[in-house]
Amino acid sequence: MLSDTEIINKISAKIKALRLKQNISRQEMAESSGVSISSIARMEDGEIKSFESFLRIIRFLGKIEILIPLLQEEEISPNEYYKMVQSVRKKQRKRASRGNNNKNEQEASKW
């Protein structure tokens, strides 16, 4: 398993490699993505400070689809749904009927 630092360094190197492979300068990337040149330079050096800037860069590089699995809702099976509904029903509070409680309260108040 990679450490957080190793993951950031690999992503940063990949961003730089993609930019260079597409023959795009930092200036062009900055103008097209709306991210400053200094932010791009820091990002390529392993300092990803802004998630929004990161998204703009990977969208500009045509790699936004790598995040699609994170956006998809997990489907639950019918059995999991049934268990979830049953657990909610068990947790619901049952109310006592009003008629019985009032009679007991009235008899207790006569004393």
N, C-alpha and C positions, 0 to 999 in steps of 0.2 A: 504494500500500500504506500502510495506517495504521500509525503508530507504536504501541508498547505503551501509552503515555500516552493517546493518542487513543482507543484501543480501550477502555481502562478508563473514560475520561470518558464515552464513548457508552453503555457498559453501565450505568454509575452513573446517568446521566440517564434511561435506559430503565427502570431499577428504580423510580426516583422517580415517573416518569410513570405506570407501571403501578399503583403504589400509589395515587396520586392519582385515576387514572381509575376505580379500583375503590372509591374513597371510603373508604379505610382509613387510620386514623391510625398514626403510628409506634408508639404505645402498643399498639394492637390487633395490629399486625404482630409486635411484640416478644413479646407474650403468647402468640400462636398459633404462632409459629415457633420460639420458644426462643432467640432472638437478642436481645441487649440493645439498648435504645433508642440508646445511644451508638454501638454497632457499626452499627446501621442508619443513623444520621445520618452516620457516617464513610463508610459504603459509598455512600450517596447523594451524598456530596461527592467521591467519586473515590478513596477509600482502601479498597480491597478487600484486607484483610489475611488473612482466614481463608477458605479455600476451603469449609470445612464450613459456615460461616455463609452464604456465598454460595449454596451448594446449598439450605440451608434456606429462604432468602428466595425463590429462584426456584421452589422447590417450592410454597411458600405462595402465590405469585402465579399458580400454575398454568402455569408455563412450563418445567417440567423436561424436557419433550419436546424442547426445542432441543438437548439433550445426547445424545439417542438415537443420532445418527450416529457419535458418538465411541465408543459402547459396542458397536457392531456389529463382529463379526469380519469381516475381509476374506477373501473367498473366493479360492482360487487355482485357476487353470485346470488341467486334467489335464496339459498340457504342462509347466507350472511345477512341479507335483507330481513328475512323472517326472524332471525335471532335478534337483530337490532330492534325490530318492532316489538317483539316480545319483552325485551329488557326494558323498553320505555313503558310499556303497559304495566309491568310489575312495579315500576318506580312511581307510577301515578298514585296519588293519595286517594283513598276511598273515604267518602264522607259518610258520616252517620246520618240516619234518617232524622228529620226534625221532630217528628211526632213523638218518638220515644224519649228524646232528650228533654223536651219541654215538660212532659208529665213528671219525669224524675225531678226536675228543677222545681216544679210547683209543689210537689209533695215534700221536698226537702225544705222549702221556704215556709211551709205551714208550721214547722216546729218553732 
